Amino acid sequence: MVRGPWFFERFGGGWRFAPGPEPGTTIATWRYNFRCRPAFLRRYGGTMFHVNPEPGAQIHSTDPFAAPAAQRSPVRRLRGRLAAPVTLWTAPGPAGLTVSSTLVAEGEPDRLLGLIDPESDLWAAIEEAGRFAVAPLGPQHRQLADRFAGLFPSPGGLFAIGTWTETPYGPVPADAGGWAGCRLETAREYGWSLLVEATIESVDLPRDTPPLLHYRGRYHDLPG
């Protein structure tokens, strides 16, 4: 895998098909080798097999890797029930990441906070440049949000698709409702994430657009 979900540091897999015991049937074997990140997930790495001896196949609408309801973390379930705006953070390089934990604090100076993946390309770019841009995403950005979250293919690179507006803080989607330019102040480990604190230096809000929300693992639009 050249690029995939952030929690896979390394991932590879293969499918093997062999004649089944009955005429007209096939046995399909899936074999995956992977290494997870951050470090606390690495005990789940290794090799995983799945053999389907039944004829035919089925595509499921649910997550096959989801933990059973009784084993799910109550804190994770609580977080999932807090609707959050979906934003795109970018930095010179360029690098970008979908973030749904952005908070703005008014004051003198105005501040912006967010939780991001400390092993992401975005953090490396922010750390080097000392600045970054934050753009609220709208309903038309669902695929873009998945792409920058590592959940959707990005042939040619994350910024190869779409129209972008270059700013001193990083590129932003040309059709975004606005963006903020931020100067990095501090960052520290917070839980399994990195808490980034920044000063808002510039705000550009050329149009009023509806937000894209993240709630219980899915994207939602505000009702009209």
Buried (B, 14 or more C-beta within 10 A) or exposed (E): EEBBEBBBBEBEEEEEEEEBEEEEEBBBBEBBEBBBBBEEBEEEBEEEEEEEEEEEEEEEEEEEEEEEEEEEEEEEEEEBEEEBBBBBBBBBBBBBBBBBBBEEEEEEEBBBBBBBBBBBBBBBBBBEBEBBBBBBBBBEBBEBBBBBBBEEEBEEEBBEBBEBBEBEBBBBBEBBBBBBBBBBBEBEEEEEBBBBBBBBBBEBEEEEBEBBBBEEEEBBEEEE
